[in-house]
Amino acid sequence: MGRHAEIARALAIRARAAKLKSDGAALGDEGLKAEGRRREAVGRMAQAEAKAPRRTAGH
């Protein structure tokens, strides 16, 4: 997967997580909010990994 596609995927994960978190807050569902926070953290890690410089095998 290309770098831009990885970043877009990470942003999509974060957007879905924010929606979950928002829905949980609106409904008063702590479990939904917690799941949104967990997925948001996963999205942040994926985004950071996608933006990190690539390492090559050669010198």
DALINMO-V268824 format. One record per residue. N is the residue number from 1. PHI is phi in whole degrees, -180 to 180 (none if undefined). PSI is psi in degrees with one decimal (none if undefined). BURIAL is + if it has 16 or more other C-alpha atoms within 10 Angstrom, else -. Layout:
{{N & PHI & PSI & BURIAL} {N & PHI & PSI & BURIAL}}
This chain:
{{1 & none & 137.6 & -} {2 & -73 & 162.9 & -} {3 & -60 & -45.3 & -} {4 & -66 & -37.2 & -} {5 & -66 & -37.6 & -} {6 & -66 & -41.4 & +} {7 & -65 & -43.0 & +} {8 & -63 & -40.4 & -} {9 & -63 & -43.2 & +} {10 & -64 & -40.8 & +} {11 & -66 & -36.2 & +} {12 & -66 & -39.6 & -} {13 & -61 & -45.8 & +} {14 & -65 & -37.0 & +} {15 & -66 & -43.9 & +} {16 & -64 & -36.4 & -} {17 & -66 & -41.3 & +} {18 & -63 & -37.6 & +} {19 & -64 & -44.4 & -} {20 & -60 & -45.8 & +} {21 & -63 & -41.7 & +} {22 & -65 & -44.8 & +} {23 & -63 & -40.7 & -} {24 & -62 & -40.0 & +} {25 & -67 & -41.6 & -} {26 & -66 & -35.9 & -} {27 & -91 & -8.5 & -} {28 & 72 & 27.3 & -} {29 & -100 & 103.5 & -} {30 & -65 & -33.7 & -} {31 & -64 & -41.1 & -} {32 & -67 & -41.5 & +} {33 & -63 & -42.1 & +} {34 & -64 & -42.1 & +} {35 & -63 & -40.2 & +} {36 & -62 & -42.7 & +} {37 & -64 & -40.8 & +} {38 & -64 & -46.7 & -} {39 & -67 & -32.4 & +} {40 & -65 & -40.1 & +} {41 & -63 & -40.8 & -} {42 & -62 & -41.7 & +} {43 & -65 & -39.5 & +} {44 & -64 & -41.2 & -} {45 & -65 & -41.5 & -} {46 & -65 & -38.6 & +} {47 & -68 & -43.1 & +} {48 & -63 & -40.4 & -} {49 & -65 & -39.2 & -} {50 & -69 & -32.6 & +} {51 & -85 & -14.8 & -} {52 & -65 & 148.2 & -} {53 & -62 & 142.7 & -} {54 & -81 & 143.0 & -} {55 & -104 & 140.6 & -} {56 & -107 & 158.5 & -} {57 & -74 & -31.5 & -} {58 & -83 & 172.7 & -} {59 & -105 & none & -}}
